[in-house]
Amino acid sequence: MAFHFLTAGESHGEALTAVIDGVPAGLGLTEEHLNEDLARRQRGYGRGGRMKIEQDRAHISSGVRWGVTLGSPITLTIQNQDWENWKQTMAVGEPPAGAPAKAVTRPRPGHADLAGAMKYGHRDIRNVLERSSARETTARVAVAGVAKRLLGEFGITILSHVTEIGGVRIGPLEVPWDEVRSRAEASEVRCADTKAERAMIEAIDRAKEAGDTLGGVFEVVALGCPVGLGSYVQWDRKLDGRLARAFCSIHAIKGAEIGMGFEAARRPGSQVHDEILFDSASGFHRRSNSAGGLEGGVTNGQPVVVRAAMKPISTLRKPLRSVDMETKETVEAVVERSDVCAVPAAGVVGEAMMALALVEAFLEKFAGDSVDEIRRNYQGYLDYLKSW
Ligand SMILES: Cc1cc2nc3c(=O)[nH]c(=O)nc-3n(C[C@H](O)[C@H](O)[C@H](O)COP(=O)(O)O)c2cc1C
């Protein structure tokens, strides 16, 4: 059964909800497994007031009994703590008596506000922004907590770190991935290079001072993937394409690179491709990983490496010009409570999308209704690979 899920919920509605189908039976799972990443998504230098209000916690209401998955659909709910203040504005029933919430009519450039209002026929942009908001990624991160748990059973782990904010880039990082992970986890901007970290924080401070916003780049790495996830036989089974889609589905992500990415376009082939080596101790292996763990849409046993580019946050405290949808007058775009820079948080969402794309490919290859069945399939495959 394929791992798939749906999310629902408005940014200031009562709660975010997700239903996941296709999780095998027999996986140890508690709410705490999901809450750690929810907390990591909320941190990061440059986040706005909203993140101080919300302390996201996932509640599991189906599909798990006594800490173990049943194989039935899992329902997750994350309450919006701010809901108390929005009960009237976001009421599901009749509009409240008295002064109804004023319609939002000044679309923000860089958001779904105007195109979304025109598409769905909404004269109040709140009907668009409540769902188009990146608050939705909270539900994805919770769902991915389940995916990470399952991948973790098979030794696959995922880390992320920020490589660029507002034009400030990290220097070369010649340290093991575990060190990159622990440095990033200890950093306010999730950056593994201390010198760049300081410059990034200063850049965020300057942008904040100026009422402006910043974007950047983060890198997500999956360790422990076996050879053979994804496929070259059909365009929509290629794992690189599926990862690009997964990453570009994150709010504000405008590009995804795999391995050496765009840099490979600038170099001759002799400086790009990873030569194949063999010895009896380690079998087939490579000295480099420019391919980012993917050749022909198939994992090759190397770490899977994806970088994503995030545009600057669209809501500016010093708003850009816009046009009021009702009066057609030139106005300043509406200002919702907003982040100055959310690249560190987006990296955690990137981990989630990596986990979701990988768990789908993993279950395609090693499908089973229970973790034990998957383990048998996986072990059989690893035993077979030893003959190579
Ligand atoms: C973790 C995260 C947090 C975000 N926070 C904000 C925010 O506070 N304010 C804002 O205007 N945009 C924020 N964004 C970006 C917008 O949601 C996004 O630019 C917008 O929905 C339009 O979608 P698009 O940029 O993909 O076209 C955030 C994105 C992510 C991934």
The ligand as a Gaussian input file, in Angstrom:
#p B3LYP/6-31G(d) Opt

LIG

0 1
 C        8.578000      27.845000       7.025000
 C        8.027000      28.979000       6.204000
 C        7.581000      30.133000       6.819000
 C        7.075000      31.187000       6.084000
 N        6.670000      32.307000       6.734000
 C        6.170000      33.348000       6.008000
 C        5.763000      34.533000       6.666000
 O        5.819000      34.663000       7.896000
 N        5.284000      35.554000       5.903000
 C        5.196000      35.458000       4.543000
 O        4.784000      36.399000       3.903000
 N        5.603000      34.349000       3.887000
 C        6.064000      33.291000       4.580000
 N        6.474000      32.164000       3.927000
 C        6.416000      32.104000       2.448000
 C        5.011000      32.144000       1.892000
 O        4.179000      31.184000       2.495000
 C        5.013000      31.946000       0.359000
 O        5.928000      32.818000      -0.230000
 C        3.636000      32.234000      -0.197000
 O        2.720000      31.271000       0.297000
 C        3.568000      32.225000      -1.732000
 O        3.937000      30.997000      -2.258000
 P        5.170000      30.872000      -3.272000
 O        6.240000      31.738000      -2.709000
 O        5.527000      29.424000      -3.239000
 O        4.711000      31.345000      -4.597000
 C        6.996000      31.092000       4.653000
 C        7.440000      29.907000       4.024000
 C        7.957000      28.863000       4.784000
 C        8.432000      27.616000       4.096000

